[in-house]
């Protein structure tokens, strides 16, 4: 019976593999988020029932900022580069600040705030476990 458990543990993926898979999953998410912002810019999607040209300048500039940043971040994350991770952390924290500190301009979105904080927490836990596994 103990031999079966040892064989099962050999098949479990390493934390480094799980970290890389998680980062690549984030890259796909950032790609779709960036494309979603671009769909608002080109007029495929409305923003609060209004076309891109009719929303406030603050919202327009934020949409353009995230449209560019999300696609660049997706590339960096997919390549598993450190700059991609830094850009993702910056982008996620910017999104949290945007919905938490400036709700009068951007509205409140507690689900997005919780999502980004949770995603950062999962990343940090996987990073810690992968580093601990590497040292052992």
C-alpha positions in Angstrom: 0.0 0.0 0.0 2.8 2.6 0.8 4.3 1.9 -2.7 1.0 3.0 -4.3 1.1 6.3 -2.4 4.8 6.9 -3.4 3.9 6.2 -7.1 1.0 8.6 -6.9 3.1 11.3 -5.4 5.6 10.9 -8.3 2.8 11.7 -10.8 1.7 14.9 -9.1 3.0 17.9 -11.0 5.7 20.1 -9.4 4.8 23.5 -8.0 7.0 25.0 -10.7 4.9 23.4 -13.3 1.7 24.6 -11.6 3.1 28.1 -11.3 3.9 28.2 -15.0 0.5 26.8 -15.9 -1.2 29.5 -13.7 0.9 32.3 -15.3 -0.1 31.0 -18.8 -3.7 30.9 -17.7 -3.4 34.5 -16.6 -1.9 35.3 -20.0 -4.9 34.0 -21.8 -7.2 35.9 -19.4 -5.2 39.1 -20.1 -5.5 38.5 -23.9 -9.3 38.3 -23.6 -9.4 41.3 -21.3 -7.3 43.4 -23.8 -9.5 42.3 -26.7 -12.6 43.2 -24.6 -11.2 46.8 -24.2 -10.4 47.0 -27.9 -13.9 45.9 -28.8 -15.2 48.9 -26.8 -12.8 51.2 -28.6 -13.8 50.1 -32.1 -17.5 50.2 -31.2 -18.4 46.5 -31.0 -19.3 46.8 -27.3 -21.0 49.7 -25.5 -19.7 51.1 -22.2 -22.6 51.6 -19.8 -25.0 51.8 -22.8 -22.9 54.4 -24.6 -20.4 54.3 -27.4 -16.7 54.9 -26.7 -16.9 58.5 -28.0 -19.6 59.5 -25.6 -18.1 58.4 -22.3 -16.0 60.7 -20.2 -12.3 61.4 -21.0 -11.2 59.7 -17.8 -13.0 56.5 -18.8 -11.7 56.7 -22.4 -8.1 57.1 -21.3 -8.4 54.3 -18.8 -9.9 52.0 -21.5 -7.0 52.9 -23.9 -4.5 52.4 -21.1 -5.8 48.9 -20.3 -6.3 47.9 -24.0 -2.6 48.4 -24.6 -1.3 47.2 -21.2 -3.4 44.0 -21.2 -2.1 42.8 -24.6 1.5 43.5 -23.7 1.1 41.9 -20.3 -0.4 38.8 -22.0 2.7 38.5 -24.1 5.0 38.8 -21.1 3.1 36.3 -19.1 2.9 33.8 -21.9 6.7 34.0 -22.3 7.1 33.5 -18.6 9.3 36.6 -18.3 9.7 38.5 -15.1 8.6 41.8 -16.8 5.3 40.2 -17.7 4.7 39.3 -14.1 5.6 42.8 -12.9 3.3 44.3 -15.5 0.5 42.0 -14.5 1.0 42.9 -10.8 1.0 46.6 -11.7 -2.1 46.2 -13.9 -4.0 44.2 -11.3 -3.2 46.7 -8.5 -4.2 49.5 -10.8 -7.5 47.8 -11.4 -8.0 47.4 -7.6 -7.2 51.0 -7.0 -9.4 52.2 -9.8 -12.5 50.5 -8.4 -11.7 51.0 -4.7 -10.3 54.6 -4.6 -12.2 56.2 -7.5 -15.7 54.7 -7.5 -17.3 58.0 -8.5 -15.5 57.9 -11.8 -15.3 54.2 -12.6 -18.0 52.7 -10.4 -17.7 50.0 -7.9 -16.9 46.5 -8.9 -16.3 44.4 -5.7 -16.2 41.2 -7.7 -13.2 42.4 -9.8 -11.4 43.7 -6.7 -11.8 40.3 -5.0 -10.8 38.5 -8.2 -7.6 40.5 -8.6 -6.6 40.3 -5.0 -7.3 36.5 -5.0 -5.3 36.0 -8.2 -2.4 37.8 -6.7 -2.6 35.7 -3.5 -2.7 32.5 -5.5 0.3 33.6 -7.5 2.3 34.5 -4.4 1.4 31.1 -2.7 2.4 29.2 -5.9 5.6 31.2 -6.1 6.5 30.5 -2.5 5.8 26.8 -2.9 7.8 26.6 -6.1 10.8 28.4 -4.5 10.6 26.1 -1.5 10.4 23.0 -3.7 13.4 24.2 -5.7 15.6 24.7 -2.6 14.8 21.2 -1.3 
